[in-house]
Amino acid sequence: MIIVTTDYVPGHEVTEALGLARGSTIRAKHVGKDIMAAFRTIVGGELKEYSEMLIESRNEATNRMLAQAERMGADGVINVRFVTSQVMAGAAELLAYGTAVKLRKAE
């Protein structure tokens, strides 16, 4: 499965747009990690606990988007975007979405 952030795939032709493919996950870190992150906001530095959470979230959301695109019969997903939003204190949703398409090698 080809996944790109552009509205085309170099060397390929979009033969059919199948619709929106999306995947999301809502994540929260446990209180111990929140305490460590809160301490880092005082002394400065990267909030590694949250960086790890966002990496895990992006991967999960992308995998769910690709699974939906496969169920739609897609060869690829174009114009992929990520959106993050807070759903409650200490929990965030990460949404991955794009257009599921059928592709053909360009001649």
C-alpha positions in Angstrom: 0.0 0.0 0.0 1.4 3.4 -1.0 0.8 6.3 1.4 1.7 9.9 0.6 1.0 13.4 1.8 0.7 14.7 -1.8 -2.4 14.5 -4.0 -0.6 12.3 -6.5 1.9 9.4 -6.5 4.9 9.9 -8.8 4.9 7.4 -11.6 1.3 6.4 -11.0 -2.1 7.4 -12.2 -5.1 7.6 -9.9 -7.8 5.6 -11.7 -10.5 5.8 -9.0 -11.1 7.7 -5.7 -12.7 5.4 -3.3 -13.4 7.9 -0.5 -12.1 9.0 2.8 -10.0 6.5 4.8 -9.4 7.3 8.4 -8.1 5.9 11.6 -7.9 7.3 15.1 -6.8 6.5 18.6 -7.2 8.2 22.0 -4.3 7.9 24.4 -3.4 9.0 27.9 -0.3 8.4 29.9 -0.5 7.0 33.4 -0.1 9.3 36.4 3.6 8.4 36.9 4.5 9.6 33.5 2.4 12.7 33.9 4.3 13.5 37.1 7.6 13.1 35.3 6.4 15.3 32.4 5.1 18.0 34.9 8.6 18.0 36.5 10.2 18.6 33.1 8.0 21.6 32.4 9.6 23.2 35.5 13.3 22.4 34.7 13.0 22.3 30.9 13.7 19.7 28.3 11.9 17.3 26.0 8.8 15.7 27.4 9.9 12.2 26.3 6.8 10.5 27.8 4.6 12.6 25.5 6.8 12.3 22.5 6.6 8.5 22.8 2.9 8.6 23.3 2.5 10.7 20.1 4.7 8.3 18.1 2.7 5.3 19.3 -0.5 7.2 18.5 0.5 8.2 15.0 1.5 4.6 14.2 -1.8 3.2 15.5 -3.9 5.8 13.7 -2.0 5.2 10.5 -2.4 1.4 10.7 -6.1 1.8 11.3 -6.4 4.2 8.3 -4.5 1.7 6.1 -6.7 -1.2 7.3 -9.8 0.8 6.3 -8.3 1.6 2.9 -7.5 -2.1 2.4 -11.2 -3.0 3.2 -12.2 -0.4 0.6 -10.0 -2.1 -2.0 -7.5 0.7 -2.3 -3.9 0.5 -3.6 -2.9 3.7 -1.9 -3.9 6.6 0.3 -3.1 10.1 -0.9 -3.2 13.5 0.7 -2.7 12.0 4.2 -3.0 14.4 7.1 -2.8 14.1 10.9 -4.9 16.0 13.4 -4.5 16.0 17.2 -7.1 17.2 19.7 -7.6 17.0 23.4 -10.7 15.1 24.3 -10.3 15.5 28.1 -7.7 16.5 30.6 -4.7 14.2 30.1 -6.1 12.4 27.0 -5.6 13.2 23.3 -7.0 11.9 20.1 -4.8 11.5 17.0 -6.6 11.2 13.7 -5.0 10.1 10.4 -7.0 10.6 7.2 -6.6 10.6 3.5 -8.2 9.7 0.2 -8.2 5.9 -0.6 -7.5 5.4 -4.3 -6.9 2.8 -7.0 -3.6 3.3 -8.8 -2.1 2.3 -12.0 1.6 2.6 -13.1 2.0 5.5 -15.5 3.2 4.5 -19.0 
